[in-house]
């Protein structure tokens, strides 16, 4: 059995796709990604492999 990776669970919306989501969908996405980050951190995932800071900044830009 192959281990699940960050790339297996990460969803990266384009700005156009993000703008098509309604507020409840955006909130669900944010809640699920925060839970995913917490779960991966709990099992020892090393975040240096991915630029999570850039992802968070990109998500904030999409909030508009």
CHARMM internal coordinates of N, CA and C (Angstrom, degrees):
IC EDIT
DIST 1 N 1 CA 1.4467
DIST 1 CA 1 C 1.5278
ANGL 1 N 1 CA 1 C 108.35
DIST 1 C 2 N 1.3138
ANGL 1 CA 1 C 2 N 116.43
DIHE 1 N 1 CA 1 C 2 N 129.45
DIST 2 N 2 CA 1.4582
ANGL 1 C 2 N 2 CA 122.64
DIHE 1 CA 1 C 2 N 2 CA -178.90
DIST 2 CA 2 C 1.5285
ANGL 2 N 2 CA 2 C 109.93
DIHE 1 C 2 N 2 CA 2 C -84.96
DIST 2 C 3 N 1.3351
ANGL 2 CA 2 C 3 N 116.19
DIHE 2 N 2 CA 2 C 3 N 139.65
DIST 3 N 3 CA 1.4709
ANGL 2 C 3 N 3 CA 121.01
DIHE 2 CA 2 C 3 N 3 CA 179.01
DIST 3 CA 3 C 1.5243
ANGL 3 N 3 CA 3 C 110.78
DIHE 2 C 3 N 3 CA 3 C -69.84
DIST 3 C 4 N 1.3172
ANGL 3 CA 3 C 4 N 115.83
DIHE 3 N 3 CA 3 C 4 N 146.82
DIST 4 N 4 CA 1.4555
ANGL 3 C 4 N 4 CA 121.94
DIHE 3 CA 3 C 4 N 4 CA 176.11
DIST 4 CA 4 C 1.5297
ANGL 4 N 4 CA 4 C 107.95
DIHE 3 C 4 N 4 CA 4 C -77.09
DIST 4 C 5 N 1.3097
ANGL 4 CA 4 C 5 N 116.45
DIHE 4 N 4 CA 4 C 5 N 138.15
DIST 5 N 5 CA 1.4577
ANGL 4 C 5 N 5 CA 121.18
DIHE 4 CA 4 C 5 N 5 CA 179.51
DIST 5 CA 5 C 1.5236
ANGL 5 N 5 CA 5 C 110.14
DIHE 4 C 5 N 5 CA 5 C -112.69
DIST 5 C 6 N 1.3280
ANGL 5 CA 5 C 6 N 115.56
DIHE 5 N 5 CA 5 C 6 N 168.59
DIST 6 N 6 CA 1.4605
ANGL 5 C 6 N 6 CA 121.73
DIHE 5 CA 5 C 6 N 6 CA 176.85
DIST 6 CA 6 C 1.5289
ANGL 6 N 6 CA 6 C 110.40
DIHE 5 C 6 N 6 CA 6 C -55.42
DIST 6 C 7 N 1.3220
ANGL 6 CA 6 C 7 N 116.60
DIHE 6 N 6 CA 6 C 7 N -43.88
DIST 7 N 7 CA 1.4626
ANGL 6 C 7 N 7 CA 120.22
DIHE 6 CA 6 C 7 N 7 CA -178.35
DIST 7 CA 7 C 1.5271
ANGL 7 N 7 CA 7 C 112.55
DIHE 6 C 7 N 7 CA 7 C -63.16
DIST 7 C 8 N 1.3344
ANGL 7 CA 7 C 8 N 116.92
DIHE 7 N 7 CA 7 C 8 N -24.83
DIST 8 N 8 CA 1.4620
ANGL 7 C 8 N 8 CA 120.66
DIHE 7 CA 7 C 8 N 8 CA 177.65
DIST 8 CA 8 C 1.5252
ANGL 8 N 8 CA 8 C 112.21
DIHE 7 C 8 N 8 CA 8 C -70.45
DIST 8 C 9 N 1.3139
ANGL 8 CA 8 C 9 N 117.94
DIHE 8 N 8 CA 8 C 9 N -27.08
DIST 9 N 9 CA 1.4683
ANGL 8 C 9 N 9 CA 121.04
DIHE 8 CA 8 C 9 N 9 CA -174.22
DIST 9 CA 9 C 1.5217
ANGL 9 N 9 CA 9 C 113.57
DIHE 8 C 9 N 9 CA 9 C -112.20
DIST 9 C 10 N 1.3195
ANGL 9 CA 9 C 10 N 117.87
DIHE 9 N 9 CA 9 C 10 N -10.75
DIST 10 N 10 CA 1.4619
ANGL 9 C 10 N 10 CA 121.16
DIHE 9 CA 9 C 10 N 10 CA -177.25
DIST 10 CA 10 C 1.5181
ANGL 10 N 10 CA 10 C 110.97
DIHE 9 C 10 N 10 CA 10 C -82.16
DIST 10 C 11 N 1.3137
ANGL 10 CA 10 C 11 N 115.98
DIHE 10 N 10 CA 10 C 11 N 135.45
DIST 11 N 11 CA 1.4586
ANGL 10 C 11 N 11 CA 122.14
DIHE 10 CA 10 C 11 N 11 CA 175.47
DIST 11 CA 11 C 1.5204
ANGL 11 N 11 CA 11 C 106.76
DIHE 10 C 11 N 11 CA 11 C -117.58
DIST 11 C 12 N 1.3020
ANGL 11 CA 11 C 12 N 117.22
DIHE 11 N 11 CA 11 C 12 N 124.39
DIST 12 N 12 CA 1.4620
ANGL 11 C 12 N 12 CA 121.76
DIHE 11 CA 11 C 12 N 12 CA -178.45
DIST 12 CA 12 C 1.5200
ANGL 12 N 12 CA 12 C 108.33
DIHE 11 C 12 N 12 CA 12 C -116.38
DIST 12 C 13 N 1.3274
ANGL 12 CA 12 C 13 N 116.32
DIHE 12 N 12 CA 12 C 13 N 103.27
DIST 13 N 13 CA 1.4587
ANGL 12 C 13 N 13 CA 121.46
DIHE 12 CA 12 C 13 N 13 CA 179.38
DIST 13 CA 13 C 1.5262
ANGL 13 N 13 CA 13 C 110.00
DIHE 12 C 13 N 13 CA 13 C -79.91
DIST 13 C 14 N 1.3263
ANGL 13 CA 13 C 14 N 115.88
DIHE 13 N 13 CA 13 C 14 N 143.93
DIST 14 N 14 CA 1.4637
ANGL 13 C 14 N 14 CA 119.68
DIHE 13 CA 13 C 14 N 14 CA 167.56
DIST 14 CA 14 C 1.5238
ANGL 14 N 14 CA 14 C 107.01
DIHE 13 C 14 N 14 CA 14 C -73.99
DIST 14 C 15 N 1.3078
ANGL 14 CA 14 C 15 N 116.97
DIHE 14 N 14 CA 14 C 15 N 164.96
DIST 15 N 15 CA 1.4697
ANGL 14 C 15 N 15 CA 119.42
DIHE 14 CA 14 C 15 N 15 CA 178.36
DIST 15 CA 15 C 1.5233
ANGL 15 N 15 CA 15 C 110.57
DIHE 14 C 15 N 15 CA 15 C -60.28
DIST 15 C 16 N 1.3167
ANGL 15 CA 15 C 16 N 116.57
DIHE 15 N 15 CA 15 C 16 N -39.48
DIST 16 N 16 CA 1.4638
ANGL 15 C 16 N 16 CA 120.63
DIHE 15 CA 15 C 16 N 16 CA 178.84
DIST 16 CA 16 C 1.5311
ANGL 16 N 16 CA 16 C 111.10
DIHE 15 C 16 N 16 CA 16 C -62.60
DIST 16 C 17 N 1.3295
ANGL 16 CA 16 C 17 N 117.56
DIHE 16 N 16 CA 16 C 17 N -44.61
DIST 17 N 17 CA 1.4654
ANGL 16 C 17 N 17 CA 121.39
DIHE 16 CA 16 C 17 N 17 CA 178.69
DIST 17 CA 17 C 1.5272
ANGL 17 N 17 CA 17 C 110.56
DIHE 16 C 17 N 17 CA 17 C -64.16
DIST 17 C 18 N 1.3343
ANGL 17 CA 17 C 18 N 116.46
DIHE 17 N 17 CA 17 C 18 N -43.40
DIST 18 N 18 CA 1.4606
ANGL 17 C 18 N 18 CA 121.38
DIHE 17 CA 17 C 18 N 18 CA -179.48
DIST 18 CA 18 C 1.5296
ANGL 18 N 18 CA 18 C 110.66
DIHE 17 C 18 N 18 CA 18 C -59.60
DIST 18 C 19 N 1.3242
ANGL 18 CA 18 C 19 N 116.44
DIHE 18 N 18 CA 18 C 19 N -40.35
DIST 19 N 19 CA 1.4646
ANGL 18 C 19 N 19 CA 120.88
DIHE 18 CA 18 C 19 N 19 CA -178.83
DIST 19 CA 19 C 1.5246
ANGL 19 N 19 CA 19 C 112.71
DIHE 18 C 19 N 19 CA 19 C -67.90
DIST 19 C 20 N 1.3140
ANGL 19 CA 19 C 20 N 117.45
DIHE 19 N 19 CA 19 C 20 N -19.68
DIST 20 N 20 CA 1.4602
ANGL 19 C 20 N 20 CA 121.08
DIHE 19 CA 19 C 20 N 20 CA 178.18
DIST 20 CA 20 C 1.5294
ANGL 20 N 20 CA 20 C 112.81
DIHE 19 C 20 N 20 CA 20 C -81.56
DIST 20 C 21 N 1.3240
ANGL 20 CA 20 C 21 N 117.04
DIHE 20 N 20 CA 20 C 21 N -15.31
DIST 21 N 21 CA 1.4648
ANGL 20 C 21 N 21 CA 120.69
DIHE 20 CA 20 C 21 N 21 CA -179.92
DIST 21 CA 21 C 1.5230
ANGL 21 N 21 CA 21 C 110.82
DIHE 20 C 21 N 21 CA 21 C -78.72
DIST 21 C 22 N 1.3132
ANGL 21 CA 21 C 22 N 115.88
DIHE 21 N 21 CA 21 C 22 N 144.49
DIST 22 N 22 CA 1.4652
ANGL 21 C 22 N 22 CA 118.48
DIHE 21 CA 21 C 22 N 22 CA 174.70
DIST 22 CA 22 C 1.5401
ANGL 22 N 22 CA 22 C 107.96
DIHE 21 C 22 N 22 CA 22 C -84.46
DIST 22 C 23 N 1.3397
ANGL 22 CA 22 C 23 N 117.87
DIHE 22 N 22 CA 22 C 23 N 165.67
DIST 23 N 23 CA 1.4716
ANGL 22 C 23 N 23 CA 120.94
DIHE 22 CA 22 C 23 N 23 CA -175.74
DIST 23 CA 23 C 1.5326
ANGL 23 N 23 CA 23 C 114.12
DIHE 22 C 23 N 23 CA 23 C -54.64
DIST 23 C 24 N 1.3267
ANGL 23 CA 23 C 24 N 118.05
DIHE 23 N 23 CA 23 C 24 N -37.76
DIST 24 N 24 CA 1.4675
ANGL 23 C 24 N 24 CA 119.15
DIHE 23 CA 23 C 24 N 24 CA -179.79
DIST 24 CA 24 C 1.5308
ANGL 24 N 24 CA 24 C 111.09
DIHE 23 C 24 N 24 CA 24 C -67.36
DIST 24 C 25 N 1.3215
ANGL 24 CA 24 C 25 N 118.15
DIHE 24 N 24 CA 24 C 25 N -35.18
DIST 25 N 25 CA 1.4630
ANGL 24 C 25 N 25 CA 121.40
DIHE 24 CA 24 C 25 N 25 CA 177.49
DIST 25 CA 25 C 1.5287
ANGL 25 N 25 CA 25 C 110.86
DIHE 24 C 25 N 25 CA 25 C -68.27
DIST 25 C 26 N 1.3308
ANGL 25 CA 25 C 26 N 116.50
DIHE 25 N 25 CA 25 C 26 N -39.71
DIST 26 N 26 CA 1.4696
ANGL 25 C 26 N 26 CA 120.81
DIHE 25 CA 25 C 26 N 26 CA 177.76
DIST 26 CA 26 C 1.5205
ANGL 26 N 26 CA 26 C 110.61
DIHE 25 C 26 N 26 CA 26 C -64.03
DIST 26 C 27 N 1.3260
ANGL 26 CA 26 C 27 N 116.68
DIHE 26 N 26 CA 26 C 27 N -42.31
DIST 27 N 27 CA 1.4675
ANGL 26 C 27 N 27 CA 120.47
DIHE 26 CA 26 C 27 N 27 CA 178.65
DIST 27 CA 27 C 1.5285
ANGL 27 N 27 CA 27 C 111.09
DIHE 26 C 27 N 27 CA 27 C -65.46
DIST 27 C 28 N 1.3208
ANGL 27 CA 27 C 28 N 117.28
DIHE 27 N 27 CA 27 C 28 N -40.81
DIST 28 N 28 CA 1.4578
ANGL 27 C 28 N 28 CA 120.90
DIHE 27 CA 27 C 28 N 28 CA 177.55
DIST 28 CA 28 C 1.5264
ANGL 28 N 28 CA 28 C 110.21
DIHE 27 C 28 N 28 CA 28 C -61.19
DIST 28 C 29 N 1.3248
ANGL 28 CA 28 C 29 N 116.92
DIHE 28 N 28 CA 28 C 29 N -45.50
DIST 29 N 29 CA 1.4644
ANGL 28 C 29 N 29 CA 121.29
DIHE 28 CA 28 C 29 N 29 CA 178.45
DIST 29 CA 29 C 1.5282
ANGL 29 N 29 CA 29 C 110.44
DIHE 28 C 29 N 29 CA 29 C -57.79
DIST 29 C 30 N 1.3226
ANGL 29 CA 29 C 30 N 116.84
DIHE 29 N 29 CA 29 C 30 N -49.25
DIST 30 N 30 CA 1.4648
ANGL 29 C 30 N 30 CA 120.94
DIHE 29 CA 29 C 30 N 30 CA -178.65
DIST 30 CA 30 C 1.5276
ANGL 30 N 30 CA 30 C 111.05
DIHE 29 C 30 N 30 CA 30 C -61.58
DIST 30 C 31 N 1.3367
ANGL 30 CA 30 C 31 N 117.02
DIHE 30 N 30 CA 30 C 31 N -44.55
DIST 31 N 31 CA 1.4663
ANGL 30 C 31 N 31 CA 120.86
DIHE 30 CA 30 C 31 N 31 CA 179.50
DIST 31 CA 31 C 1.5250
ANGL 31 N 31 CA 31 C 110.95
DIHE 30 C 31 N 31 CA 31 C -61.91
DIST 31 C 32 N 1.3295
ANGL 31 CA 31 C 32 N 117.29
DIHE 31 N 31 CA 31 C 32 N -44.09
DIST 32 N 32 CA 1.4612
ANGL 31 C 32 N 32 CA 120.90
DIHE 31 CA 31 C 32 N 32 CA -177.79
DIST 32 CA 32 C 1.5294
ANGL 32 N 32 CA 32 C 111.19
DIHE 31 C 32 N 32 CA 32 C -68.25
DIST 32 C 33 N 1.3337
ANGL 32 CA 32 C 33 N 117.82
DIHE 32 N 32 CA 32 C 33 N -38.69
DIST 33 N 33 CA 1.4578
ANGL 32 C 33 N 33 CA 119.66
DIHE 32 CA 32 C 33 N 33 CA 179.34
DIST 33 CA 33 C 1.5295
ANGL 33 N 33 CA 33 C 110.73
DIHE 32 C 33 N 33 CA 33 C -69.43
DIST 33 C 34 N 1.3326
ANGL 33 CA 33 C 34 N 118.11
DIHE 33 N 33 CA 33 C 34 N -37.51
DIST 34 N 34 CA 1.4686
ANGL 33 C 34 N 34 CA 119.72
DIHE 33 CA 33 C 34 N 34 CA 175.76
DIST 34 CA 34 C 1.5213
ANGL 34 N 34 CA 34 C 110.91
DIHE 33 C 34 N 34 CA 34 C -62.98
DIST 34 C 35 N 1.3262
ANGL 34 CA 34 C 35 N 116.52
DIHE 34 N 34 CA 34 C 35 N -41.69
DIST 35 N 35 CA 1.4605
ANGL 34 C 35 N 35 CA 119.89
DIHE 34 CA 34 C 35 N 35 CA 177.25
DIST 35 CA 35 C 1.5315
ANGL 35 N 35 CA 35 C 110.50
DIHE 34 C 35 N 35 CA 35 C -63.59
DIST 35 C 36 N 1.3137
ANGL 35 CA 35 C 36 N 116.72
DIHE 35 N 35 CA 35 C 36 N -40.82
DIST 36 N 36 CA 1.4629
ANGL 35 C 36 N 36 CA 120.75
DIHE 35 CA 35 C 36 N 36 CA 178.18
DIST 36 CA 36 C 1.5211
ANGL 36 N 36 CA 36 C 111.01
DIHE 35 C 36 N 36 CA 36 C -62.56
DIST 36 C 37 N 1.3515
ANGL 36 CA 36 C 37 N 117.55
DIHE 36 N 36 CA 36 C 37 N -45.00
DIST 37 N 37 CA 1.4706
ANGL 36 C 37 N 37 CA 121.01
DIHE 36 CA 36 C 37 N 37 CA 177.34
DIST 37 CA 37 C 1.5253
ANGL 37 N 37 CA 37 C 110.69
DIHE 36 C 37 N 37 CA 37 C -58.63
DIST 37 C 38 N 1.3333
ANGL 37 CA 37 C 38 N 116.20
DIHE 37 N 37 CA 37 C 38 N -45.56
DIST 38 N 38 CA 1.4725
ANGL 37 C 38 N 38 CA 120.03
DIHE 37 CA 37 C 38 N 38 CA -179.72
DIST 38 CA 38 C 1.5295
ANGL 38 N 38 CA 38 C 110.95
DIHE 37 C 38 N 38 CA 38 C -62.89
DIST 38 C 39 N 1.3186
ANGL 38 CA 38 C 39 N 116.93
DIHE 38 N 38 CA 38 C 39 N -44.85
DIST 39 N 39 CA 1.4591
ANGL 38 C 39 N 39 CA 120.37
DIHE 38 CA 38 C 39 N 39 CA -179.22
DIST 39 CA 39 C 1.5243
ANGL 39 N 39 CA 39 C 111.70
DIHE 38 C 39 N 39 CA 39 C -63.32
DIST 39 C 40 N 1.3205
ANGL 39 CA 39 C 40 N 116.83
DIHE 39 N 39 CA 39 C 40 N -43.88
DIST 40 N 40 CA 1.4610
ANGL 39 C 40 N 40 CA 119.62
DIHE 39 CA 39 C 40 N 40 CA 179.76
DIST 40 CA 40 C 1.5232
ANGL 40 N 40 CA 40 C 111.23
DIHE 39 C 40 N 40 CA 40 C -66.69
DIST 40 C 41 N 1.3282
ANGL 40 CA 40 C 41 N 117.18
DIHE 40 N 40 CA 40 C 41 N -37.62
DIST 41 N 41 CA 1.4608
ANGL 40 C 41 N 41 CA 120.97
DIHE 40 CA 40 C 41 N 41 CA 177.51
DIST 41 CA 41 C 1.5247
ANGL 41 N 41 CA 41 C 110.36
DIHE 40 C 41 N 41 CA 41 C -64.01
DIST 41 C 42 N 1.3191
ANGL 41 CA 41 C 42 N 116.20
DIHE 41 N 41 CA 41 C 42 N -40.27
DIST 42 N 42 CA 1.4601
ANGL 41 C 42 N 42 CA 121.75
DIHE 41 CA 41 C 42 N 42 CA -179.67
DIST 42 CA 42 C 1.5259
ANGL 42 N 42 CA 42 C 112.14
DIHE 41 C 42 N 42 CA 42 C -59.89
DIST 42 C 43 N 1.3258
ANGL 42 CA 42 C 43 N 116.33
DIHE 42 N 42 CA 42 C 43 N -36.88
DIST 43 N 43 CA 1.4649
ANGL 42 C 43 N 43 CA 118.89
DIHE 42 CA 42 C 43 N 43 CA -179.34
DIST 43 CA 43 C 1.5301
ANGL 43 N 43 CA 43 C 112.39
DIHE 42 C 43 N 43 CA 43 C -90.41
DIST 43 C 44 N 1.3363
ANGL 43 CA 43 C 44 N 116.58
DIHE 43 N 43 CA 43 C 44 N 9.23
DIST 44 N 44 CA 1.4591
ANGL 43 C 44 N 44 CA 120.13
DIHE 43 CA 43 C 44 N 44 CA 173.00
DIST 44 CA 44 C 1.5065
ANGL 44 N 44 CA 44 C 115.96
DIHE 43 C 44 N 44 CA 44 C 92.26
DIST 44 C 45 N 1.3189
ANGL 44 CA 44 C 45 N 117.32
DIHE 44 N 44 CA 44 C 45 N 18.94
DIST 45 N 45 CA 1.4611
ANGL 44 C 45 N 45 CA 120.06
DIHE 44 CA 44 C 45 N 45 CA 177.89
DIST 45 CA 45 C 1.5191
ANGL 45 N 45 CA 45 C 110.00
DIHE 44 C 45 N 45 CA 45 C -61.65
DIST 45 C 46 N 1.3177
ANGL 45 CA 45 C 46 N 117.38
DIHE 45 N 45 CA 45 C 46 N 136.92
DIST 46 N 46 CA 1.4662
ANGL 45 C 46 N 46 CA 122.20
DIHE 45 CA 45 C 46 N 46 CA -178.81
DIST 46 CA 46 C 1.5302
ANGL 46 N 46 CA 46 C 108.97
DIHE 45 C 46 N 46 CA 46 C -97.54
DIST 46 C 47 N 1.3410
ANGL 46 CA 46 C 47 N 116.07
DIHE 46 N 46 CA 46 C 47 N 114.29
DIST 47 N 47 CA 1.4634
ANGL 46 C 47 N 47 CA 121.36
DIHE 46 CA 46 C 47 N 47 CA -173.29
DIST 47 CA 47 C 1.5191
ANGL 47 N 47 CA 47 C 113.96
DIHE 46 C 47 N 47 CA 47 C -75.62
DIST 47 C 48 N 1.3246
ANGL 47 CA 47 C 48 N 119.50
DIHE 47 N 47 CA 47 C 48 N -13.19
DIST 48 N 48 CA 1.4540
ANGL 47 C 48 N 48 CA 120.06
DIHE 47 CA 47 C 48 N 48 CA 178.82
DIST 48 CA 48 C 1.5273
ANGL 48 N 48 CA 48 C 111.59
DIHE 47 C 48 N 48 CA 48 C -62.54
DIST 48 C 49 N 1.3237
ANGL 48 CA 48 C 49 N 116.18
DIHE 48 N 48 CA 48 C 49 N -21.49
DIST 49 N 49 CA 1.4644
ANGL 48 C 49 N 49 CA 120.31
DIHE 48 CA 48 C 49 N 49 CA -179.52
DIST 49 CA 49 C 1.5290
ANGL 49 N 49 CA 49 C 112.25
DIHE 48 C 49 N 49 CA 49 C -69.04
DIST 49 C 50 N 1.3180
ANGL 49 CA 49 C 50 N 117.05
DIHE 49 N 49 CA 49 C 50 N -20.95
DIST 50 N 50 CA 1.4632
ANGL 49 C 50 N 50 CA 122.02
DIHE 49 CA 49 C 50 N 50 CA -179.30
DIST 50 CA 50 C 1.5150
ANGL 50 N 50 CA 50 C 108.24
DIHE 49 C 50 N 50 CA 50 C -133.71
DIST 50 C 51 N 1.2987
ANGL 50 CA 50 C 51 N 116.33
DIHE 50 N 50 CA 50 C 51 N 148.40
DIST 51 N 51 CA 1.4512
ANGL 50 C 51 N 51 CA 120.30
DIHE 50 CA 50 C 51 N 51 CA -179.64
DIST 51 CA 51 C 1.5275
ANGL 51 N 51 CA 51 C 109.31
DIHE 50 C 51 N 51 CA 51 C -87.11
DIST 51 C 52 N 1.3334
ANGL 51 CA 51 C 52 N 116.21
DIHE 51 N 51 CA 51 C 52 N 79.28
DIST 52 N 52 CA 1.4614
ANGL 51 C 52 N 52 CA 120.46
DIHE 51 CA 51 C 52 N 52 CA -177.61
DIST 52 CA 52 C 1.5218
ANGL 52 N 52 CA 52 C 111.43
DIHE 51 C 52 N 52 CA 52 C -67.71
DIST 52 C 53 N 1.3461
ANGL 52 CA 52 C 53 N 118.00
DIHE 52 N 52 CA 52 C 53 N -29.78
DIST 53 N 53 CA 1.4608
ANGL 52 C 53 N 53 CA 120.81
DIHE 52 CA 52 C 53 N 53 CA 177.85
DIST 53 CA 53 C 1.5250
ANGL 53 N 53 CA 53 C 109.85
DIHE 52 C 53 N 53 CA 53 C -63.21
DIST 53 C 54 N 1.3317
ANGL 53 CA 53 C 54 N 116.90
DIHE 53 N 53 CA 53 C 54 N -44.21
DIST 54 N 54 CA 1.4660
ANGL 53 C 54 N 54 CA 120.55
DIHE 53 CA 53 C 54 N 54 CA 178.09
DIST 54 CA 54 C 1.5168
ANGL 54 N 54 CA 54 C 110.46
DIHE 53 C 54 N 54 CA 54 C -62.75
DIST 54 C 55 N 1.3387
ANGL 54 CA 54 C 55 N 117.36
DIHE 54 N 54 CA 54 C 55 N -40.75
DIST 55 N 55 CA 1.4582
ANGL 54 C 55 N 55 CA 120.81
DIHE 54 CA 54 C 55 N 55 CA 179.31
DIST 55 CA 55 C 1.5306
ANGL 55 N 55 CA 55 C 110.77
DIHE 54 C 55 N 55 CA 55 C -61.53
DIST 55 C 56 N 1.3331
ANGL 55 CA 55 C 56 N 116.70
DIHE 55 N 55 CA 55 C 56 N -43.70
DIST 56 N 56 CA 1.4649
ANGL 55 C 56 N 56 CA 120.54
DIHE 55 CA 55 C 56 N 56 CA 179.86
DIST 56 CA 56 C 1.5160
ANGL 56 N 56 CA 56 C 110.95
DIHE 55 C 56 N 56 CA 56 C -63.81
DIST 56 C 57 N 1.3230
ANGL 56 CA 56 C 57 N 117.60
DIHE 56 N 56 CA 56 C 57 N -40.86
DIST 57 N 57 CA 1.4614
ANGL 56 C 57 N 57 CA 120.75
DIHE 56 CA 56 C 57 N 57 CA 178.52
DIST 57 CA 57 C 1.5160
ANGL 57 N 57 CA 57 C 110.10
DIHE 56 C 57 N 57 CA 57 C -64.36
DIST 57 C 58 N 1.3209
ANGL 57 CA 57 C 58 N 116.96
DIHE 57 N 57 CA 57 C 58 N -40.80
DIST 58 N 58 CA 1.4581
ANGL 57 C 58 N 58 CA 121.49
DIHE 57 CA 57 C 58 N 58 CA 178.87
DIST 58 CA 58 C 1.5317
ANGL 58 N 58 CA 58 C 109.69
DIHE 57 C 58 N 58 CA 58 C -63.06
DIST 58 C 59 N 1.3296
ANGL 58 CA 58 C 59 N 116.82
DIHE 58 N 58 CA 58 C 59 N -40.84
DIST 59 N 59 CA 1.4626
ANGL 58 C 59 N 59 CA 120.89
DIHE 58 CA 58 C 59 N 59 CA 178.93
DIST 59 CA 59 C 1.5206
ANGL 59 N 59 CA 59 C 110.91
DIHE 58 C 59 N 59 CA 59 C -63.41
DIST 59 C 60 N 1.3341
ANGL 59 CA 59 C 60 N 116.91
DIHE 59 N 59 CA 59 C 60 N -39.58
DIST 60 N 60 CA 1.4650
ANGL 59 C 60 N 60 CA 120.18
DIHE 59 CA 59 C 60 N 60 CA 178.92
DIST 60 CA 60 C 1.5213
ANGL 60 N 60 CA 60 C 111.01
DIHE 59 C 60 N 60 CA 60 C -64.57
DIST 60 C 61 N 1.3235
ANGL 60 CA 60 C 61 N 117.43
DIHE 60 N 60 CA 60 C 61 N -38.44
DIST 61 N 61 CA 1.4661
ANGL 60 C 61 N 61 CA 120.77
DIHE 60 CA 60 C 61 N 61 CA 178.90
DIST 61 CA 61 C 1.5217
ANGL 61 N 61 CA 61 C 109.80
DIHE 60 C 61 N 61 CA 61 C -62.67
DIST 61 C 62 N 1.3273
ANGL 61 CA 61 C 62 N 116.98
DIHE 61 N 61 CA 61 C 62 N -35.24
DIST 62 N 62 CA 1.4637
ANGL 61 C 62 N 62 CA 121.18
DIHE 61 CA 61 C 62 N 62 CA -178.61
DIST 62 CA 62 C 1.5313
ANGL 62 N 62 CA 62 C 112.46
DIHE 61 C 62 N 62 CA 62 C -73.96
DIST 62 C 63 N 1.3283
ANGL 62 CA 62 C 63 N 117.99
DIHE 62 N 62 CA 62 C 63 N -10.32
DIST 63 N 63 CA 1.4691
ANGL 62 C 63 N 63 CA 120.17
DIHE 62 CA 62 C 63 N 63 CA -178.81
DIST 63 CA 63 C 1.5081
ANGL 63 N 63 CA 63 C 112.48
DIHE 62 C 63 N 63 CA 63 C -67.84
DIST 63 C 64 N 1.2921
ANGL 63 CA 63 C 64 N 116.87
DIHE 63 N 63 CA 63 C 64 N -22.67
DIST 64 N 64 CA 1.4666
ANGL 63 C 64 N 64 CA 120.29
DIHE 63 CA 63 C 64 N 64 CA -176.30
DIST 64 CA 64 C 1.4891
ANGL 64 N 64 CA 64 C 113.83
DIHE 63 C 64 N 64 CA 64 C -59.50
END
COOR INIT
IC SEED 1 N 1 CA 1 C
IC BUILD
